[in-house]
Amino acid sequence: MKKLSLFCLGMAVTLGSAAQYKFETPLYGAAYYHEYMPYERLDKDISMMKDAGLTVVRVGESSWGLFEPQEGQFEFEWMDRIIDKFHAAGIKVILGTPTYSMPAWLAHKHPEVLSEKVNGEKSHYGIRQNMDFTNPTFRFYSERVIRKMMERYAKHPAIIGYQVDNELEARGINNRDYFIGFRNHVKEKFGGDLDILTKEWGMNYWGMNINTWEEFYERDGVTNPSYKNEWERYNRRQIADFLNWQCDIVNEYKRPDQFVTHCFMPAFHNVDQVESFRQMEYPAINVYHGVQDGQDGQLIAYAGDYLRTVSGNNYLITETNAQGTGWDSAGQYPPYDNQLRQNVYSHYASGANMVEYWHWATLHYGQETYWRGVLGHDLEPNRVYREFQRTAGELEKIGKDIVNLKKSNRAAILYSHDSHHALTFMPYTKVGGYPTDVNYPVHLAHKALYYQNIETDIVPCDKVHDFSSYSLLVIPPLYVADDELLAAIDKFVMDGGNVVMMYKSGYCNEHSAVRPVIAPGPLRKACGFYYQEYSSIWDMKLRDNAFGLGDSNSIGTWYEFLVPETAKPLAYADHSFFGQWPAVTENEYGKGKLYYIATYPSQQLMNKIVRLAAVDKGVITDDEYQFPVIMRAGVNGDGKELRYVFNYSAEPVTITYRHDDARNLLTGSVVKRGDNLTIQPWDVAIMCKK
């Protein structure tokens, strides 16, 4: 008989009816996998963690094959030992349900659980996330292992929360049962009426109309944009259903003082966050970002601005860069000195309550051999470990002053899942910035706000139509939208809000079908123009150095032939033909203004137009600091105003402090309004109002 842990023998103390876990200080840690270690070193790792000031670990989310090495044979003693030792060391634990990496026996005995992709591609065993997570057999075995784990660990005092699954996305699932589920979804949505479906989706095109639901064809060969966009909506719905299904199971067992979470990715278009977060007080996200000369904090802020807004609360970072990342050794870019520390505070400045690295120790085998953790392959203290240690020491002193940050922003970006996918299916360009920005340039919009210190929320506009709490809306191409959403934008401007809107907005209805009216359809009055033509274009400049940007006054890719009615032209293309029509307009409408960009702007041009709208509305002043000085503000859990001042550059910067007198939490010095404040390279000041 195997020896059970002291906890399993009943020596744990249940924490009773306390409220769900409350953060008294930010947590700082790493994912930990003792089962990956090349030799026995649990005690040494824990000793090093304690010396470093680590306060939390995440364990177990990829170890189903160890928890259940053969069907129905459960082995938990190895994890008992790990969690017990963390508890003895005072290190908190987040335990993952292991459903994103199924055991070999399950794939061998039930190959039907493996996912099938579009166009006949099949998943094979040997990689994670290779299953159809809606498959009943997979669900049966998943539920069993989750329940066994919760029965074993729910009362363990070390465990503060549970992560359900890991980085869940549909990942191209196209199994037969999955398709039948989609067909039923469409049938329900259209009330079983094929005539309505045919009309809304335009299925008479190429004679692809159907006369019975049995004829409803599979995703593989589909070219219809309406079908493809509804398929993506269904994918998002299935992800949310699977996560909430796991949450329901975990909630049957977890203590009231424990939370449930999931680690999402910043590819927000693939997930219905509103429904997925429904049972998660603290959702989590995995953010991997540029470092070295590419460190600017923007992706960190972008992830936080969305997650914080949609959850209505603080959130967790379950994975982020420690050293170099990648599935090979071709992209090894460890952070410069002080960048690791700066990134930690960047997360907390956006509303995170925990930062964990992936992972504690770098692997010696496997696909992620070069996805480096806090420790390198030698498993000894190093430069990154020492910077972790320094940061943890600071957090021990000031953590209670920076935890539970809340924000009240006047600007928002409207994020459209549908527009992202529809513009991918019907692209207007094959160039762009971020991989998710090729045809839906949301990062172009976010950078325009972030680089100019206009703090923003990111609102999923396909779920939220009330924007009355904001003064400024920035709208990436809103290609797909129903009339209700467009009416809400119209009302927002009429009631006094300012909008910066990009091309292609309002062009299609909610079914990804082009509106049979003069563009921009229901937005015509708010925009103050109409257009009937557009053109793909090459790179060109604006005429007469409009906006005073010189060589940065560039546009490209797309151009709409706007005919102003009430709108005022602000800039024209410097071109004999395209210069007939304005590239940028401003329209006073009711009490507000709508600025429209009819072309793909350079980042500098986008910045300028956003700044114009923000200054006009008083969201910022015209002399607000800009990148590399980044300011992030909010109110901490004690109701005190915090202001982070970052220097994302390799040179010191000095600014005039324009806010109320405050104490720098990191140095203890007092800074008064009007004083000069110097921030060293890759450093931060955290000002707490006196």
C-alpha positions as CSV (number, residue, x, y, z in Angstrom):
1,M,0.0,0.0,0.0
2,K,1.3,3.4,-1.0
3,K,1.9,5.9,1.8
4,L,-0.7,8.7,1.9
5,S,0.2,12.3,2.7
6,L,-0.6,13.8,6.1
7,F,-3.4,15.8,4.4
8,C,-5.0,12.8,3.0
9,L,-5.1,11.2,6.4
10,G,-7.4,14.0,7.5
11,M,-5.1,16.5,9.2
12,A,-6.2,19.5,7.0
13,V,-8.2,22.3,8.4
14,T,-11.2,23.4,6.3
15,L,-11.5,27.2,6.1
16,G,-15.2,27.1,6.5
17,S,-17.6,29.6,5.1
18,A,-15.2,32.4,4.1
19,A,-15.8,34.4,1.0
20,Q,-14.2,33.5,-2.3
21,Y,-10.5,34.1,-2.3
22,K,-9.6,37.7,-1.6
23,F,-6.2,39.2,-2.6
24,E,-4.6,40.9,0.3
25,T,-1.4,41.3,-1.7
26,P,-0.5,40.5,-5.3
27,L,0.8,36.9,-5.9
28,Y,4.0,36.3,-7.8
29,G,5.1,32.9,-8.9
30,A,5.4,30.3,-11.7
31,A,4.0,27.1,-13.1
32,Y,5.8,24.1,-11.6
33,Y,6.1,20.6,-12.9
34,H,8.2,18.4,-10.6
35,E,7.2,15.5,-12.9
36,Y,9.3,17.0,-15.7
37,M,12.4,17.3,-13.6
38,P,15.4,15.1,-14.7
39,Y,16.1,14.1,-11.1
40,E,14.6,14.4,-7.6
41,R,14.9,18.0,-6.5
42,L,11.5,19.0,-5.0
43,D,13.0,20.2,-1.7
44,K,15.7,22.1,-3.5
45,D,13.2,23.8,-5.8
46,I,11.0,24.8,-2.8
47,S,14.1,26.1,-1.0
48,M,15.1,28.2,-4.0
49,M,11.5,29.4,-4.4
50,K,11.4,30.6,-0.8
51,D,14.7,32.3,-1.2
52,A,13.4,34.1,-4.3
53,G,10.2,35.2,-2.6
54,L,7.8,33.2,-4.8
55,T,4.3,33.0,-3.3
56,V,2.2,30.9,-5.7
57,V,2.6,27.9,-8.1
58,R,0.2,26.4,-10.7
59,V,0.4,22.6,-11.0
60,G,-1.3,19.6,-12.6
61,E,-3.0,21.0,-15.7
62,S,-1.1,18.7,-18.2
63,S,-0.8,15.5,-16.1
64,W,-3.8,13.4,-16.8
65,G,-1.5,10.6,-18.0
66,L,0.1,10.6,-14.5
67,F,-3.1,10.9,-12.5
68,E,-4.7,8.1,-14.5
69,P,-1.9,6.1,-16.2
70,Q,-4.4,3.4,-17.3
71,E,-8.2,3.5,-17.5
72,G,-9.7,3.7,-14.0
73,Q,-6.3,3.4,-12.3
74,F,-5.8,6.6,-10.3
75,E,-2.6,7.7,-8.7
76,F,-2.5,10.9,-6.8
77,E,0.2,10.2,-4.1
78,W,2.9,11.8,-6.2
79,M,0.9,15.1,-6.3
80,D,-0.1,14.8,-2.6
81,R,3.6,15.0,-1.8
82,I,4.1,18.1,-3.9
83,I,1.1,20.0,-2.6
84,D,1.8,19.1,1.0
85,K,5.4,20.4,0.7
86,F,4.2,23.6,-0.8
87,H,1.7,24.0,2.0
88,A,4.4,23.4,4.6
89,A,6.5,26.1,2.9
90,G,3.7,28.6,2.9
91,I,3.4,28.7,-1.0
92,K,-0.1,28.9,-2.4
93,V,-1.3,26.5,-5.1
94,I,-3.6,26.7,-8.1
95,L,-4.5,23.2,-9.3
96,G,-5.5,22.6,-13.0
97,T,-7.9,20.1,-14.4
98,P,-5.8,18.1,-16.9
99,T,-8.2,17.9,-19.8
100,Y,-6.2,19.7,-22.4
101,S,-3.7,16.8,-22.7
102,M,-5.4,13.4,-22.6
103,P,-3.6,10.2,-21.7
104,A,-2.4,7.8,-24.4
105,W,-4.7,5.0,-23.4
106,L,-7.8,7.2,-24.1
107,A,-6.7,8.0,-27.6
108,H,-5.7,4.3,-28.2
109,K,-9.0,2.9,-26.9
110,H,-11.3,5.6,-28.2
111,P,-9.8,7.2,-31.3
112,E,-13.1,8.8,-32.0
113,V,-12.2,11.5,-29.4
114,L,-9.4,12.8,-31.6
115,S,-10.4,15.9,-33.5
116,E,-11.0,15.9,-37.2
117,K,-10.3,19.1,-39.1
118,V,-11.6,20.9,-42.1
119,N,-10.8,19.2,-45.4
120,G,-10.2,15.8,-43.9
121,E,-7.2,16.5,-41.8
122,K,-7.0,14.3,-38.7
123,S,-5.4,14.9,-35.4
124,H,-3.0,12.2,-34.0
125,Y,-1.7,11.5,-30.6
126,G,1.6,13.1,-29.6
127,I,0.5,16.7,-29.1
128,R,-1.8,18.4,-26.7
129,Q,-5.3,19.9,-27.5
130,N,-5.9,17.2,-30.2
131,M,-9.4,16.3,-29.1
132,D,-13.0,17.1,-29.9
133,F,-13.9,18.5,-26.5
134,T,-17.7,18.0,-27.2
135,N,-17.3,14.3,-27.8
136,P,-19.5,12.4,-25.2
137,T,-16.7,9.8,-24.6
138,F,-14.2,12.5,-24.0
139,R,-16.6,14.3,-21.7
140,F,-17.3,11.1,-19.7
141,Y,-13.6,10.5,-18.9
142,S,-12.9,14.2,-18.4
143,E,-15.7,14.4,-15.8
144,R,-14.5,11.3,-14.0
145,V,-10.9,12.5,-13.6
146,I,-12.1,16.0,-12.6
147,R,-14.3,14.5,-9.9
148,K,-11.6,12.2,-8.6
149,M,-9.2,15.2,-8.4
150,M,-11.7,17.4,-6.6
151,E,-12.6,14.6,-4.1
152,R,-9.0,14.4,-3.4
153,Y,-7.9,18.0,-3.2
154,A,-10.9,20.4,-2.7
155,K,-10.3,20.7,1.1
156,H,-6.5,21.0,0.9
157,P,-5.6,24.3,2.6
158,A,-2.8,25.0,0.2
159,I,-5.1,25.3,-2.8
160,I,-6.6,28.8,-3.4
161,G,-8.1,28.1,-6.8
162,Y,-8.7,25.8,-9.8
163,Q,-7.8,26.3,-13.4
164,V,-10.2,24.5,-15.7
165,D,-8.5,23.2,-18.9
166,N,-5.8,25.4,-20.6
167,E,-5.8,27.9,-23.4
168,L,-9.0,26.5,-24.8
169,E,-9.9,27.2,-28.4
170,A,-11.9,25.3,-31.0
171,R,-8.7,24.7,-33.0
172,G,-10.4,23.6,-36.2
173,I,-12.7,20.9,-34.8
174,N,-14.9,19.5,-37.5
175,N,-16.0,16.1,-36.3
176,R,-19.3,14.7,-37.6
177,D,-21.1,15.2,-34.2
178,Y,-19.6,18.7,-33.9
179,F,-21.1,19.6,-37.3
180,I,-24.5,18.1,-36.4
181,G,-24.4,20.3,-33.3
182,F,-23.8,23.3,-35.6
183,R,-26.6,22.4,-37.9
184,N,-29.0,22.1,-34.9
185,H,-27.7,25.5,-33.7
186,V,-28.5,27.1,-37.1
187,K,-31.8,25.4,-37.3
188,E,-32.8,26.7,-33.8
189,K,-31.5,30.2,-34.7
190,F,-33.7,30.5,-37.8
191,G,-36.7,28.8,-36.2
192,G,-36.3,25.8,-38.6
193,D,-37.3,28.0,-41.5
194,L,-35.1,27.3,-44.5
195,D,-36.6,30.1,-46.5
196,I,-35.4,32.7,-44.0
197,L,-31.9,31.0,-43.9
198,T,-31.7,31.0,-47.7
199,K,-32.6,34.7,-47.8
200,E,-30.3,35.9,-45.0
201,W,-27.3,33.9,-46.1
202,G,-27.9,34.3,-49.9
203,M,-27.8,30.6,-50.4
204,N,-29.3,30.8,-53.9
205,Y,-25.9,32.0,-55.1
206,W,-24.3,29.3,-57.2
207,G,-27.4,27.3,-56.6
208,M,-26.4,26.2,-53.1
209,N,-29.9,26.5,-51.6
210,I,-31.1,23.5,-49.6
211,N,-34.6,22.2,-49.3
212,T,-34.2,19.9,-46.2
213,W,-32.1,20.2,-43.1
214,E,-30.5,16.9,-44.0
215,E,-29.0,18.6,-47.0
216,F,-27.2,21.2,-44.9
217,Y,-23.6,20.8,-46.0
218,E,-20.5,20.5,-43.9
219,R,-17.9,23.2,-43.2
220,D,-15.2,21.7,-45.4
221,G,-16.0,23.2,-48.8
222,V,-18.0,26.2,-47.7
223,T,-17.3,29.6,-49.4
224,N,-20.4,31.4,-48.0
225,P,-19.2,34.2,-45.6
226,S,-22.4,34.1,-43.6
227,Y,-22.0,30.3,-43.0
228,K,-18.4,30.8,-42.0
229,N,-19.1,33.6,-39.6
230,E,-21.9,31.6,-37.9
231,W,-19.5,28.7,-37.6
232,E,-17.1,30.9,-35.7
233,R,-19.9,32.0,-33.4
234,Y,-20.7,28.4,-32.8
235,N,-17.1,27.7,-32.0
236,R,-17.1,30.4,-29.4
237,R,-20.4,29.1,-27.9
238,Q,-18.9,25.6,-27.6
239,I,-15.8,26.9,-25.8
240,A,-18.0,28.7,-23.3
241,D,-20.2,25.7,-22.8
242,F,-17.2,23.4,-22.1
243,L,-15.6,25.8,-19.7
244,N,-18.9,26.4,-17.8
245,W,-19.5,22.6,-17.8
246,Q,-16.1,22.2,-16.0
247,C,-16.9,25.1,-13.7
248,D,-20.2,23.4,-12.7
249,I,-18.3,20.3,-11.7
250,V,-15.6,22.1,-9.8
251,N,-18.2,24.2,-8.0
252,E,-19.8,21.1,-6.5
253,Y,-16.6,20.5,-4.5
254,K,-14.6,23.7,-4.1
255,R,-14.6,25.6,-0.8
256,P,-16.3,29.1,-0.8
257,D,-12.8,30.6,-0.3
258,Q,-11.5,29.1,-3.5
259,F,-11.8,30.6,-7.0
260,V,-12.1,29.0,-10.5
261,T,-10.3,30.4,-13.5
262,H,-9.1,29.6,-17.0
263,C,-6.0,30.8,-18.8
264,F,-7.1,32.5,-22.0
265,M,-4.9,33.8,-24.8
266,P,-5.0,37.4,-26.2
267,A,-6.5,36.1,-29.5
268,F,-9.8,37.4,-28.2
269,H,-11.7,36.8,-31.5
270,N,-11.8,33.0,-30.8
271,V,-13.6,33.1,-27.5
272,D,-16.9,34.4,-26.2
273,Q,-15.5,36.1,-23.1
274,V,-18.7,37.3,-21.6
275,E,-20.2,33.8,-21.4
276,S,-16.9,32.1,-20.7
277,F,-16.2,34.4,-17.7
278,R,-19.7,33.9,-16.3
279,Q,-18.5,31.8,-13.3
280,M,-15.0,33.2,-13.0
281,E,-14.4,36.0,-10.5
282,Y,-10.7,36.1,-11.6
283,P,-10.3,35.0,-15.2
284,A,-6.6,34.5,-16.3
285,I,-4.6,35.2,-19.4
286,N,-1.3,34.1,-20.8
287,V,0.6,37.1,-22.3
288,Y,3.8,36.6,-24.3
289,H,5.2,39.9,-25.6
290,G,8.2,41.6,-27.1
291,V,11.3,42.3,-24.9
292,Q,14.7,43.8,-25.4
293,D,14.3,46.8,-27.8
294,G,10.8,45.7,-28.6
295,Q,9.6,46.0,-25.0
296,D,6.8,48.7,-24.9
297,G,4.2,47.2,-22.5
298,Q,1.4,47.6,-25.2
299,L,0.4,43.9,-25.4
300,I,0.4,43.7,-21.6
301,A,-2.0,46.7,-21.5
302,Y,-4.1,45.4,-24.4
303,A,-4.7,42.0,-22.6
304,G,-5.5,43.7,-19.4
305,D,-7.8,46.4,-20.9
306,Y,-9.9,43.7,-22.4
307,L,-9.9,41.1,-19.6
308,R,-10.4,43.7,-16.9
309,T,-13.3,45.3,-18.7
310,V,-15.2,42.1,-19.7
311,S,-14.8,40.5,-16.3
312,G,-15.6,43.7,-14.4
313,N,-12.9,42.8,-11.9
314,N,-9.2,42.1,-11.5
315,Y,-7.6,39.1,-13.3
316,L,-4.6,36.8,-13.2
317,I,-1.5,36.3,-15.3
318,T,-0.9,32.5,-15.4
319,E,1.8,32.6,-18.0
320,T,4.3,35.2,-19.3
321,N,7.9,35.5,-20.5
322,A,10.7,34.7,-18.1
323,Q,13.5,34.2,-20.6
324,G,13.4,33.3,-24.3
325,T,10.4,31.6,-25.7
326,G,9.6,29.4,-28.7
327,W,9.1,25.8,-30.0
328,D,12.7,25.9,-31.2
329,S,15.8,27.9,-30.4
330,A,15.5,30.4,-33.3
331,G,13.8,33.2,-31.2
332,Q,15.7,33.3,-28.0
333,Y,15.3,36.9,-26.7
334,P,15.8,37.1,-22.9
335,P,14.9,40.4,-21.3
336,Y,17.4,43.1,-20.7
337,D,18.3,43.9,-17.2
338,N,15.3,45.4,-15.2
339,Q,12.8,44.4,-18.0
340,L,11.4,41.4,-16.1
341,R,10.7,43.6,-13.1
342,Q,9.2,46.4,-15.3
343,N,6.8,43.9,-16.9
344,V,5.6,42.6,-13.5
345,Y,4.5,46.2,-12.6
346,S,3.0,46.6,-16.1
347,H,0.7,43.8,-15.4
348,Y,-0.3,45.1,-11.9
349,A,-0.8,48.6,-13.4
350,S,-3.4,47.1,-15.8
351,G,-5.4,45.4,-13.0
352,A,-3.7,42.0,-12.6
353,N,-3.6,40.5,-9.1
354,M,-1.1,37.7,-9.9
355,V,1.8,37.3,-12.2
356,E,3.1,33.7,-12.9
357,Y,5.8,32.7,-15.4
358,W,5.8,29.7,-17.6
359,H,7.6,28.2,-16.0
360,W,9.9,27.7,-13.0
361,A,12.5,25.4,-14.7
362,T,13.4,25.1,-18.3
363,L,12.6,21.6,-19.8
364,H,15.4,19.2,-20.9
365,Y,13.2,17.4,-23.5
366,G,10.0,17.8,-25.4
367,Q,8.6,20.4,-27.9
368,E,9.1,23.3,-25.5
369,T,12.8,22.5,-24.7
370,Y,13.7,26.2,-25.4
371,W,10.7,27.9,-23.8
372,R,12.8,29.0,-21.0
373,G,11.6,29.4,-17.4
374,V,13.0,31.3,-14.4
375,L,15.7,28.7,-14.1
376,G,17.7,27.7,-17.2
377,H,18.8,24.2,-18.2
378,D,21.4,24.1,-15.4
379,L,18.6,24.6,-12.8
380,E,20.8,27.1,-10.8
381,P,20.2,30.7,-9.8
382,N,20.9,33.1,-12.6
383,R,20.3,36.7,-13.7
384,V,16.6,36.3,-14.2
385,Y,16.2,34.5,-10.9
386,R,18.0,37.4,-9.1
387,E,15.7,39.9,-10.7
388,F,12.7,37.8,-9.7
389,Q,14.1,37.8,-6.2
390,R,14.5,41.6,-6.2
391,T,10.9,42.1,-7.5
392,A,9.4,39.7,-5.0
393,G,11.2,41.6,-2.2
394,E,9.6,44.9,-3.3
395,L,6.2,43.2,-3.6
396,E,6.5,42.0,-0.1
397,K,6.8,45.6,1.1
398,I,4.4,47.4,-1.2
399,G,2.0,44.6,-2.3
400,K,-0.9,45.7,-0.1
401,D,-0.7,49.2,-1.7
402,I,-1.0,48.0,-5.3
403,V,-3.4,45.1,-5.1
404,N,-7.0,45.2,-6.4
405,L,-6.5,48.2,-8.7
406,K,-9.7,49.6,-10.2
407,K,-10.0,51.9,-13.1
408,S,-12.6,54.3,-14.4
409,N,-11.7,55.2,-18.0
410,R,-13.4,57.7,-20.4
411,A,-12.2,56.0,-23.6
412,A,-13.1,52.6,-25.1
413,I,-12.3,50.5,-28.1
414,L,-15.2,48.6,-29.6
415,Y,-14.1,45.0,-30.3
416,S,-16.0,43.0,-32.8
417,H,-15.5,39.2,-32.9
418,D,-17.7,39.0,-36.0
419,S,-15.8,41.7,-37.9
420,H,-12.5,40.1,-37.2
421,H,-13.6,36.8,-38.7
422,A,-15.6,38.3,-41.6
423,L,-12.6,40.4,-42.7
424,T,-10.5,37.4,-42.5
425,F,-12.9,35.5,-44.8
426,M,-13.3,38.4,-47.1
427,P,-9.9,40.2,-46.8
428,Y,-8.9,43.5,-48.3
429,T,-5.2,43.1,-47.7
430,K,-2.6,40.5,-47.0
431,V,-0.3,42.8,-45.0
432,G,-0.5,44.1,-41.5
433,G,1.0,44.2,-38.1
434,Y,0.1,41.6,-35.4
435,P,-1.1,38.3,-36.8
436,T,-4.6,39.2,-35.7
437,D,-4.2,42.7,-37.2
438,V,-4.0,41.7,-40.9
439,N,-7.5,42.8,-41.7
440,Y,-8.9,43.9,-38.3
441,P,-6.3,46.4,-37.0
442,V,-7.4,46.5,-33.4
443,H,-3.8,46.9,-32.2
444,L,-3.3,49.9,-34.5
445,A,-6.2,51.5,-32.6
446,H,-5.0,50.4,-29.2
447,K,-1.5,51.7,-29.8
448,A,-2.9,55.0,-30.7
449,L,-4.5,55.3,-27.3
450,Y,-1.8,53.5,-25.3
451,Y,1.2,55.4,-26.7
452,Q,-0.5,58.7,-25.9
453,N,-1.5,57.8,-22.3
454,I,-5.2,57.6,-23.0
455,E,-6.3,54.7,-20.8
456,T,-9.0,52.6,-22.4
457,D,-11.4,49.8,-21.9
458,I,-11.9,47.2,-24.7
459,V,-15.6,46.5,-25.0
460,P,-17.0,43.5,-27.0
461,C,-19.5,45.5,-29.0
462,D,-21.3,42.3,-30.2
463,K,-22.6,41.9,-26.7
464,V,-22.6,45.5,-25.3
465,H,-24.6,48.3,-26.8
466,D,-24.6,50.9,-24.0
467,F,-21.6,53.2,-24.2
468,S,-23.0,56.1,-22.1
469,S,-20.2,55.8,-19.5
470,Y,-17.6,56.8,-22.1
471,S,-16.6,60.1,-23.8
472,L,-14.6,58.6,-26.6
473,L,-15.0,55.5,-28.7
474,V,-12.4,54.2,-31.1
475,I,-13.9,51.7,-33.6
476,P,-11.7,49.4,-35.8
477,P,-13.4,48.4,-39.0
478,L,-16.9,47.5,-37.9
479,Y,-17.6,45.4,-41.0
480,V,-20.4,43.2,-39.4
481,A,-23.0,44.8,-37.2
482,D,-26.7,44.7,-36.7
483,D,-28.9,47.8,-36.9
484,E,-29.2,48.0,-33.1
485,L,-25.5,48.4,-32.6
486,L,-25.2,51.0,-35.3
487,A,-28.2,52.9,-33.8
488,A,-26.3,52.8,-30.4
489,I,-23.3,54.4,-32.0
490,D,-25.5,57.0,-33.7
491,K,-27.1,57.8,-30.3
492,F,-23.7,58.0,-28.6
493,V,-22.5,60.7,-30.9
494,M,-25.9,62.5,-30.9
495,D,-25.7,62.6,-27.1
496,G,-22.3,64.2,-27.0
497,G,-19.7,61.4,-27.5
498,N,-16.7,61.6,-29.9
499,V,-16.0,58.6,-32.2
500,V,-13.0,57.7,-34.2
501,M,-14.2,55.2,-36.8
502,M,-12.3,53.3,-39.4
503,Y,-13.2,52.3,-42.9
504,K,-15.6,49.5,-43.9
505,S,-17.8,50.2,-40.8
506,G,-21.5,49.5,-41.2
507,Y,-21.0,47.8,-44.6
508,C,-22.5,44.4,-43.6
509,N,-25.4,43.3,-41.4
510,E,-25.2,40.7,-38.7
511,H,-25.2,37.9,-41.2
512,S,-22.1,39.2,-43.0
513,A,-24.3,40.2,-45.9
514,V,-23.7,43.6,-47.5
515,R,-26.5,46.0,-46.8
516,P,-28.4,46.8,-50.1
517,V,-28.2,50.6,-49.4
518,I,-25.8,53.4,-50.1
519,A,-22.8,53.1,-47.6
520,P,-22.3,53.6,-44.8
521,G,-26.0,52.6,-44.4
522,P,-27.5,53.4,-41.0
523,L,-24.4,55.4,-40.0
524,R,-24.8,57.9,-42.9
525,K,-26.2,60.8,-40.8
526,A,-23.7,60.3,-38.0
527,C,-20.8,60.1,-40.5
528,G,-22.1,63.0,-42.6
529,F,-21.1,61.4,-46.0
530,Y,-21.9,58.6,-48.4
531,Y,-19.9,56.5,-50.8
532,Q,-20.5,54.1,-53.6
533,E,-17.0,53.3,-54.7
534,Y,-13.7,52.2,-53.1
535,S,-10.3,51.0,-54.3
536,S,-7.3,49.1,-53.3
537,I,-4.4,51.5,-53.3
538,W,-0.6,51.5,-52.9
539,D,1.2,53.5,-50.3
540,M,0.8,57.3,-50.7
541,K,0.9,60.5,-48.7
542,L,-1.7,63.0,-47.7
543,R,-1.8,66.3,-49.6
544,D,-0.2,69.5,-48.2
545,N,1.3,67.7,-45.2
546,A,-2.1,67.4,-43.5
547,F,-1.7,66.9,-39.8
548,G,1.9,68.0,-40.0
549,L,3.4,64.5,-39.9
550,G,5.8,64.8,-42.8
551,D,7.0,61.4,-44.0
552,S,4.7,59.6,-41.5
553,N,1.6,61.2,-43.2
554,S,1.2,57.9,-45.1
555,I,-1.9,55.9,-46.1
556,G,-2.3,52.7,-48.1
557,T,-4.2,49.4,-48.9
558,W,-7.8,50.7,-49.1
559,Y,-9.5,54.0,-50.0
560,E,-13.3,54.8,-49.9
561,F,-14.6,57.6,-52.2
562,L,-16.4,59.7,-49.6
563,V,-18.9,62.3,-50.7
564,P,-19.3,64.7,-47.8
565,E,-22.8,65.9,-47.0
566,T,-22.4,67.5,-43.5
567,A,-18.9,66.2,-42.8
568,K,-15.8,68.5,-43.0
569,P,-12.8,67.0,-44.9
570,L,-9.6,67.0,-42.9
571,A,-7.2,65.5,-45.4
572,Y,-7.0,64.3,-49.0
573,A,-4.7,61.8,-50.7
574,D,-1.9,63.4,-52.6
575,H,-2.9,61.8,-55.9
576,S,-4.5,63.1,-59.1
577,F,-7.4,60.7,-59.0
578,F,-7.9,59.6,-55.4
579,G,-7.4,63.1,-54.2
580,Q,-11.0,64.0,-55.3
581,W,-12.3,62.4,-52.2
582,P,-11.3,63.1,-48.5
583,A,-9.3,60.5,-46.7
584,V,-10.3,61.8,-43.2
585,T,-13.4,63.6,-42.2
586,E,-15.0,65.2,-39.1
587,N,-18.7,65.5,-38.7
588,E,-20.5,67.4,-36.0
589,Y,-23.6,65.5,-35.2
590,G,-25.9,66.4,-32.3
591,K,-23.7,67.2,-29.4
592,G,-20.8,65.0,-30.5
593,K,-18.4,64.4,-33.4
594,L,-17.5,61.5,-35.6
595,Y,-14.0,61.3,-37.1
596,Y,-13.9,58.9,-40.0
597,I,-10.7,57.4,-41.6
598,A,-11.5,56.1,-45.1
599,T,-8.1,54.5,-45.6
600,Y,-5.5,52.4,-43.8
601,P,-3.4,55.0,-41.8
602,S,0.1,54.9,-40.6
603,Q,0.4,54.4,-36.9
604,Q,1.5,58.1,-36.5
605,L,-1.6,59.2,-38.5
606,M,-3.9,57.1,-36.4
607,N,-2.3,58.5,-33.3
608,K,-2.9,62.1,-34.5
609,I,-6.6,61.6,-35.3
610,V,-7.2,59.8,-32.0
611,R,-5.4,62.6,-30.2
612,L,-7.5,65.2,-32.0
613,A,-10.7,63.6,-30.9
614,A,-9.5,63.0,-27.3
615,V,-8.3,66.6,-26.8
616,D,-11.5,67.9,-28.3
617,K,-13.5,65.9,-25.7
618,G,-11.1,66.8,-22.8
619,V,-10.1,63.2,-22.3
620,I,-6.5,64.4,-22.3
621,T,-4.7,67.7,-22.7
622,D,-2.7,68.5,-25.8
623,D,0.6,68.4,-23.8
624,E,0.1,64.9,-22.4
625,Y,3.3,62.9,-22.3
626,Q,3.7,60.2,-24.9
627,F,5.7,57.0,-25.4
628,P,8.3,56.0,-24.1
629,V,6.7,57.6,-21.0
630,I,3.6,55.5,-20.2
631,M,1.3,56.3,-17.3
632,R,-1.3,54.0,-15.9
633,A,-3.6,55.0,-13.1
634,G,-6.3,53.7,-10.8
635,V,-7.5,53.4,-7.3
636,N,-6.2,50.6,-5.0
637,G,-8.1,48.4,-2.6
638,D,-7.8,51.0,0.1
639,G,-9.3,53.7,-2.1
640,K,-6.0,55.5,-2.7
641,E,-5.1,56.9,-6.1
642,L,-2.1,55.2,-7.7
643,R,-0.2,56.4,-10.7
644,Y,2.4,54.2,-12.5
645,V,5.1,56.1,-14.6
646,F,7.0,53.8,-16.9
647,N,10.1,54.5,-19.0
648,Y,10.1,52.0,-21.9
649,S,13.5,53.0,-23.2
650,A,17.2,52.5,-22.7
651,E,17.8,56.2,-21.7
652,P,16.7,58.0,-18.6
653,V,13.7,60.3,-19.0
654,T,12.7,63.3,-16.8
655,I,9.2,64.6,-16.7
656,T,7.4,67.3,-14.8
657,Y,5.0,65.6,-12.3
658,R,1.6,67.2,-12.9
659,H,-0.5,65.4,-10.4
660,D,-1.3,65.8,-6.7
661,D,1.6,65.3,-4.2
662,A,2.4,61.6,-3.9
663,R,4.9,59.2,-2.4
664,N,6.9,56.9,-4.6
665,L,6.2,53.5,-3.1
666,L,9.5,52.0,-4.5
667,T,11.8,54.7,-3.1
668,G,9.8,56.3,-0.3
669,S,10.5,59.7,-1.7
670,V,7.8,62.4,-1.9
671,V,7.1,64.1,-5.2
672,K,5.1,67.3,-5.4
673,R,3.1,68.8,-8.2
674,G,5.5,70.5,-10.5
675,D,8.6,68.6,-9.4
676,N,10.9,66.9,-11.9
677,L,10.7,63.1,-11.8
678,T,13.5,61.1,-13.4
679,I,12.8,57.5,-14.4
680,Q,15.8,55.3,-15.2
681,P,15.9,53.0,-18.3
682,W,13.4,50.2,-18.2
683,D,12.2,51.4,-14.8
684,V,9.0,52.5,-13.1
685,A,7.8,54.9,-10.4
686,I,4.7,54.0,-8.5
687,M,3.1,57.1,-7.0
688,C,0.6,56.8,-4.2
689,K,-1.4,60.0,-3.5
690,K,-0.7,61.3,0.0
